[in-house]
Amino acid sequence: MFLQPSVSGEMFVMFGKVYSLLKELREKLDDPEAFRDVEAVIMGTKCGRDRLKFITKRIEMWREKTANKTEAGGKRT
């Protein structure tokens, strides 16, 4: 139940935002354990891994939309 989106959606979004940067983030923080517990919970089940994959795709779409809006806004005269 804990991994259901209605209960843990925020955890997936927050982790999804840093997931691709985990190695670098851990190095910069000088903390190899940063996000380790959240990572273990999410990656510990197929449901969690599938949800993370879904969320990371959504985050990438949001980033692309934001970038496109910024580019379009910057080109106006």
FIPA-249420 format. One record per residue: x, y, z of N, C-alpha, C in turn; residue in one letter. Coordinates in pm, 1 decimal. Example, Ala and Ser with C-alpha at 12.3 -4.5 7.8 and 13.67 -1.06 7.14 Angstrom:
BEGIN
<rec n_u="1319.0" n_v="-569.0" n_w="780.0" ca_u="1230.0" ca_v="-450.0" ca_w="780.0" c_u="1320.0" c_v="-330.0" c_w="780.0" code="A"/>
<rec n_u="1285.0" n_v="-225.0" n_w="708.0" ca_u="1367.0" ca_v="-106.0" ca_w="714.0" c_u="1290.0" c_v="3.0" c_w="787.0" code="S"/>
***
This chain:
BEGIN
<rec n_u="81.1" n_v="-118.5" n_w="0.0" ca_u="0.0" ca_v="0.0" ca_w="0.0" c_u="86.9" c_v="126.8" c_w="0.0" code="M"/>
<rec n_u="199.9" n_v="123.7" n_w="68.7" ca_u="284.8" ca_v="242.6" ca_w="78.5" c_u="328.9" c_v="294.0" c_w="-57.9" code="F"/>
<rec n_u="350.4" n_v="206.1" n_w="-153.4" ca_u="398.2" ca_v="249.0" ca_w="-285.0" c_u="286.4" c_v="292.6" c_w="-379.0" code="L"/>
<rec n_u="162.5" n_v="293.5" n_w="-331.5" ca_u="51.9" ca_v="339.0" ca_w="-413.9" c_u="65.4" c_v="489.2" c_w="-437.6" code="Q"/>
<rec n_u="37.7" n_v="535.2" n_w="-559.1" ca_u="53.2" ca_v="677.4" ca_w="-591.5" c_u="-20.7" c_v="771.8" c_w="-497.3" code="P"/>
<rec n_u="-137.5" n_v="730.1" n_w="-449.2" ca_u="-214.1" ca_v="818.3" ca_w="-360.9" c_u="-146.0" c_v="837.4" c_w="-225.4" code="S"/>
<rec n_u="-57.9" n_v="745.2" n_w="-188.6" ca_u="11.7" ca_v="752.6" ca_w="-60.2" c_u="151.2" c_v="811.9" c_w="-76.5" code="V"/>
<rec n_u="220.6" n_v="774.2" n_w="-182.2" ca_u="363.1" ca_v="809.3" ca_w="-193.8" c_u="398.3" c_v="883.4" c_w="-322.1" code="S"/>
<rec n_u="301.8" n_v="943.1" n_w="-385.4" ca_u="327.3" ca_v="1012.1" ca_w="-511.6" c_u="435.3" c_v="1117.9" c_w="-501.4" code="G"/>
<rec n_u="432.9" n_v="1194.3" n_w="-393.0" ca_u="531.6" ca_v="1300.6" ca_w="-374.9" c_u="673.4" c_v="1243.0" c_w="-364.8" code="E"/>
<rec n_u="687.5" n_v="1129.5" n_w="-295.5" ca_u="818.5" ca_v="1066.0" ca_w="-282.1" c_u="873.3" c_v="1028.0" c_w="-420.3" code="M"/>
<rec n_u="788.4" n_v="973.5" n_w="-505.0" ca_u="832.5" ca_v="933.9" ca_w="-638.7" c_u="872.5" c_v="1055.0" c_w="-722.0" code="F"/>
<rec n_u="797.1" n_v="1162.7" n_w="-713.4" ca_u="829.5" ca_v="1282.4" ca_w="-791.0" c_u="962.0" c_v="1340.9" c_w="-743.3" code="V"/>
<rec n_u="978.3" n_v="1354.6" n_w="-613.3" ca_u="1102.7" ca_v="1411.3" ca_w="-560.2" c_u="1223.2" c_v="1323.6" c_w="-596.2" code="M"/>
<rec n_u="1209.6" n_v="1193.1" n_w="-580.0" ca_u="1319.9" ca_v="1103.6" ca_w="-613.3" c_u="1343.0" c_v="1102.5" c_w="-764.0" code="F"/>
<rec n_u="1235.5" n_v="1106.6" n_w="-841.0" ca_u="1248.1" ca_v="1108.0" ca_w="-986.6" c_u="1325.3" c_v="1228.6" c_w="-1037.3" code="G"/>
<rec n_u="1311.1" n_v="1342.4" n_w="-968.9" ca_u="1381.7" ca_v="1463.7" ca_w="-1008.9" c_u="1532.7" c_v="1451.4" c_w="-989.3" code="K"/>
<rec n_u="1576.1" n_v="1376.1" n_w="-888.7" ca_u="1720.1" ca_v="1363.9" ca_w="-862.4" c_u="1779.3" c_v="1231.8" c_w="-909.4" code="V"/>
<rec n_u="1694.9" n_v="1140.4" n_w="-952.5" ca_u="1739.9" ca_v="1005.0" ca_w="-985.7" c_u="1856.4" c_v="1003.3" c_w="-1085.9" code="Y"/>
<rec n_u="1846.0" n_v="1078.7" n_w="-1192.1" ca_u="1951.4" ca_v="1078.2" ca_w="-1294.3" c_u="2079.2" c_v="1146.2" c_w="-1245.3" code="S"/>
<rec n_u="2069.0" n_v="1219.3" n_w="-1135.6" ca_u="2184.0" ca_v="1293.1" ca_w="-1081.6" c_u="2239.1" c_v="1230.8" c_w="-953.0" code="L"/>
<rec n_u="2190.9" n_v="1113.2" n_w="-915.6" ca_u="2226.9" ca_v="1056.2" ca_w="-785.6" c_u="2376.9" c_v="1043.2" c_w="-763.1" code="L"/>
<rec n_u="2447.8" n_v="988.8" n_w="-858.7" ca_u="2591.7" ca_v="969.1" ca_w="-840.7" c_u="2660.9" c_v="1103.2" c_w="-815.6" code="K"/>
<rec n_u="2632.3" n_v="1199.6" n_w="-901.7" ca_u="2693.0" ca_v="1332.5" ca_w="-889.2" c_u="2650.9" c_v="1400.5" c_w="-758.7" code="E"/>
<rec n_u="2524.6" n_v="1389.0" n_w="-724.1" ca_u="2473.7" ca_v="1449.9" ca_w="-602.6" c_u="2541.9" c_v="1391.0" c_w="-479.0" code="L"/>
<rec n_u="2555.4" n_v="1260.5" n_w="-475.9" ca_u="2622.0" ca_v="1196.0" ca_w="-363.2" c_u="2767.7" c_v="1238.8" c_w="-351.7" code="R"/>
<rec n_u="2833.9" n_v="1254.4" n_w="-465.8" ca_u="2973.3" ca_v="1300.1" ca_w="-465.0" c_u="2983.3" c_v="1443.9" c_w="-414.7" code="E"/>
<rec n_u="2897.2" n_v="1531.8" n_w="-466.0" ca_u="2902.5" ca_v="1672.9" ca_w="-426.9" c_u="2865.5" c_v="1693.0" c_w="-280.1" code="K"/>
<rec n_u="2774.5" n_v="1612.2" n_w="-230.7" ca_u="2736.3" ca_v="1620.6" ca_w="-90.0" c_u="2835.5" c_v="1547.2" c_w="-0.5" code="L"/>
<rec n_u="2926.1" n_v="1473.1" n_w="-63.9" ca_u="3019.9" ca_v="1387.8" ca_w="8.6" c_u="2943.8" c_v="1295.8" c_w="104.3" code="D"/>
<rec n_u="2834.8" n_v="1241.7" n_w="51.3" ca_u="2748.0" ca_v="1153.9" ca_w="129.1" c_u="2700.2" c_v="1038.3" c_w="41.2" code="D"/>
<rec n_u="2772.7" n_v="926.4" n_w="43.7" ca_u="2734.8" ca_v="813.3" ca_w="-40.5" c_u="2600.6" c_v="750.2" c_w="-1.0" code="P"/>
<rec n_u="2546.5" n_v="790.0" n_w="111.8" ca_u="2418.8" ca_v="734.8" ca_w="158.4" c_u="2298.7" c_v="823.9" c_w="126.2" code="E"/>
<rec n_u="2322.0" n_v="938.6" n_w="65.1" ca_u="2211.6" ca_v="1030.7" ca_w="33.4" c_u="2106.1" c_v="960.6" c_w="-51.4" code="A"/>
<rec n_u="1982.5" n_v="969.2" n_w="-8.9" ca_u="1866.9" ca_v="910.2" ca_w="-77.9" c_u="1870.2" c_v="757.5" c_w="-81.2" code="F"/>
<rec n_u="1960.4" n_v="695.3" n_w="-7.4" ca_u="1976.5" ca_v="549.4" ca_w="-12.9" c_u="1850.6" c_v="475.7" c_w="33.1" code="R"/>
<rec n_u="1786.4" n_v="524.6" n_w="140.7" ca_u="1666.7" ca_v="456.6" ca_w="190.9" c_u="1549.8" c_v="468.5" c_w="93.4" code="D"/>
<rec n_u="1530.4" n_v="587.4" n_w="40.2" ca_u="1422.5" ca_v="606.6" ca_w="-57.4" c_u="1448.9" c_v="521.3" c_w="-180.8" code="V"/>
<rec n_u="1574.1" n_v="519.8" n_w="-225.7" ca_u="1611.8" ca_v="437.7" ca_w="-340.9" c_u="1582.5" c_v="290.0" c_w="-313.4" code="E"/>
<rec n_u="1614.6" n_v="243.5" n_w="-195.0" ca_u="1591.3" ca_v="102.2" ca_w="-161.0" c_u="1442.8" c_v="69.0" c_w="-161.6" code="A"/>
<rec n_u="1360.4" n_v="158.0" n_w="-108.6" ca_u="1216.1" ca_v="134.5" ca_w="-106.1" c_u="1160.5" c_v="130.3" c_w="-248.1" code="V"/>
<rec n_u="1197.0" n_v="228.5" n_w="-328.7" ca_u="1143.7" ca_v="237.1" ca_w="-464.8" c_u="1194.7" c_v="123.2" c_w="-552.6" code="I"/>
<rec n_u="1323.7" n_v="96.5" n_w="-547.4" ca_u="1382.4" ca_v="-4.1" ca_w="-635.1" c_u="1361.5" c_v="-147.0" c_w="-584.6" code="M"/>
<rec n_u="1306.2" n_v="-160.6" n_w="-463.7" ca_u="1289.2" ca_v="-292.3" ca_w="-403.0" c_u="1172.7" c_v="-373.7" c_w="-456.0" code="G"/>
<rec n_u="1086.7" n_v="-310.8" n_w="-534.9" ca_u="972.9" ca_v="-384.8" ca_w="-590.4" c_u="954.6" c_v="-348.9" c_w="-737.9" code="T"/>
<rec n_u="895.9" n_v="-439.6" n_w="-811.3" ca_u="867.4" ca_v="-413.5" ca_w="-951.9" c_u="770.3" c_v="-296.4" c_w="-964.1" code="K"/>
<rec n_u="672.4" n_v="-292.0" n_w="-875.6" ca_u="575.6" ca_v="-181.4" ca_w="-875.4" c_u="648.2" c_v="-47.9" c_w="-858.9" code="C"/>
<rec n_u="742.7" n_v="-41.5" n_w="-766.1" ca_u="818.6" ca_v="80.5" ca_w="-742.6" c_u="902.9" c_v="119.8" c_w="-862.4" code="G"/>
<rec n_u="969.8" n_v="22.3" n_w="-921.4" ca_u="1053.6" ca_v="49.9" ca_w="-1039.3" c_u="969.4" c_v="96.6" c_w="-1156.9" code="R"/>
<rec n_u="854.0" n_v="32.8" n_w="-1175.5" ca_u="764.1" ca_v="73.5" ca_w="-1284.8" c_u="711.3" c_v="214.7" c_w="-1262.3" code="D"/>
<rec n_u="676.8" n_v="245.5" n_w="-1139.2" ca_u="625.5" ca_v="379.6" ca_w="-1107.4" c_u="733.7" c_v="485.4" c_w="-1129.4" code="R"/>
<rec n_u="856.8" n_v="453.6" n_w="-1089.1" ca_u="967.7" ca_v="546.6" ca_w="-1110.0" c_u="990.5" c_v="570.8" c_w="-1258.9" code="L"/>
<rec n_u="982.7" n_v="466.0" n_w="-1338.0" ca_u="999.9" ca_v="480.7" ca_w="-1483.0" c_u="891.8" c_v="573.3" c_w="-1539.0" code="K"/>
<rec n_u="768.3" n_v="553.2" n_w="-1496.0" ca_u="657.1" ca_v="637.9" ca_w="-1539.6" c_u="680.2" c_v="783.3" c_w="-1498.0" code="F"/>
<rec n_u="718.5" n_v="803.7" n_w="-1373.2" ca_u="739.1" ca_v="939.0" ca_w="-1320.3" c_u="855.3" c_v="1008.6" c_w="-1390.7" code="I"/>
<rec n_u="965.8" n_v="937.8" n_w="-1413.5" ca_u="1080.4" ca_v="1001.9" ca_w="-1478.3" c_u="1044.8" c_v="1043.4" c_w="-1621.7" code="T"/>
<rec n_u="962.5" n_v="966.4" n_w="-1688.7" ca_u="916.6" ca_v="1006.9" ca_w="-1822.4" c_u="831.9" c_v="1133.6" c_w="-1813.7" code="K"/>
<rec n_u="743.8" n_v="1140.3" n_w="-1714.4" ca_u="659.7" ca_v="1258.9" ca_w="-1695.5" c_u="745.7" c_v="1381.2" c_w="-1663.9" code="R"/>
<rec n_u="844.7" n_v="1363.6" n_w="-1578.1" ca_u="932.9" ca_v="1475.0" ca_w="-1542.0" c_u="1006.1" c_v="1525.3" c_w="-1665.6" code="I"/>
<rec n_u="1052.9" n_v="1434.8" n_w="-1748.5" ca_u="1121.8" ca_v="1474.7" ca_w="-1871.4" c_u="1026.9" c_v="1552.7" c_w="-1963.4" code="E"/>
<rec n_u="902.9" n_v="1509.8" n_w="-1972.8" ca_u="803.9" ca_v="1583.1" ca_w="-2053.3" c_u="781.2" c_v="1722.9" c_w="-1996.0" code="M"/>
<rec n_u="770.9" n_v="1733.3" n_w="-1863.8" ca_u="752.8" ca_v="1864.7" ca_w="-1800.5" c_u="872.1" c_v="1954.9" c_w="-1829.3" code="W"/>
<rec n_u="991.5" n_v="1898.2" n_w="-1821.1" ca_u="1112.5" ca_v="1977.4" ca_w="-1847.7" c_u="1116.3" c_v="2025.6" c_w="-1992.0" code="R"/>
<rec n_u="1078.6" n_v="1937.9" n_w="-2084.4" ca_u="1075.6" ca_v="1977.0" ca_w="-2226.5" c_u="972.6" c_v="2087.3" c_w="-2249.9" code="E"/>
<rec n_u="854.2" n_v="2073.6" n_w="-2189.3" ca_u="751.3" ca_v="2176.7" ca_w="-2204.3" c_u="800.3" c_v="2310.4" c_w="-2150.0" code="K"/>
<rec n_u="863.0" n_v="2305.8" n_w="-2034.6" ca_u="914.7" ca_v="2428.1" ca_w="-1973.6" c_u="1022.4" c_v="2490.3" c_w="-2061.0" code="T"/>
<rec n_u="1111.7" n_v="2408.0" n_w="-2113.1" ca_u="1218.1" ca_v="2457.9" ca_w="-2200.2" c_u="1159.0" c_v="2520.0" c_w="-2326.6" code="A"/>
<rec n_u="1057.9" n_v="2454.6" n_w="-2383.9" ca_u="993.7" ca_v="2506.9" ca_w="-2504.9" c_u="924.8" c_v="2640.4" c_w="-2478.8" code="N"/>
<rec n_u="859.4" n_v="2651.8" n_w="-2362.2" ca_u="793.0" ca_v="2777.7" ca_w="-2328.0" c_u="896.0" c_v="2888.5" c_w="-2308.6" code="K"/>
<rec n_u="1006.8" n_v="2855.0" n_w="-2245.1" ca_u="1113.7" ca_v="2952.3" ca_w="-2222.5" c_u="1172.1" c_v="2998.2" c_w="-2354.8" code="T"/>
<rec n_u="1198.4" n_v="2902.3" n_w="-2444.5" ca_u="1253.3" ca_v="2936.2" ca_w="-2576.3" c_u="1155.0" c_v="3022.7" c_w="-2654.1" code="E"/>
<rec n_u="1028.6" n_v="2985.4" n_w="-2652.4" ca_u="927.4" ca_v="3061.5" ca_w="-2725.6" c_u="915.3" c_v="3201.9" c_w="-2666.8" code="A"/>
<rec n_u="921.4" n_v="3212.2" n_w="-2536.3" ca_u="911.7" ca_v="3342.1" ca_w="-2470.3" c_u="1031.1" c_v="3429.6" c_w="-2501.6" code="G"/>
<rec n_u="1146.7" n_v="3367.3" n_w="-2512.9" ca_u="1268.5" ca_v="3442.7" ca_w="-2540.5" c_u="1279.7" c_v="3491.3" c_w="-2683.6" code="G"/>
<rec n_u="1203.5" n_v="3432.4" n_w="-2775.3" ca_u="1210.6" ca_v="3469.0" ca_w="-2916.0" c_u="1111.0" c_v="3576.8" c_w="-2955.7" code="K"/>
<rec n_u="1023.0" n_v="3610.9" n_w="-2864.1" ca_u="924.0" ca_v="3713.3" ca_w="-2896.2" c_u="990.8" c_v="3848.8" c_w="-2909.4" code="R"/>
<rec n_u="937.0" n_v="3928.6" n_w="-2997.5" ca_u="990.3" ca_v="4064.6" ca_w="-3016.4" c_u="885.6" c_v="4168.4" c_w="-2988.9" code="T"/>
***
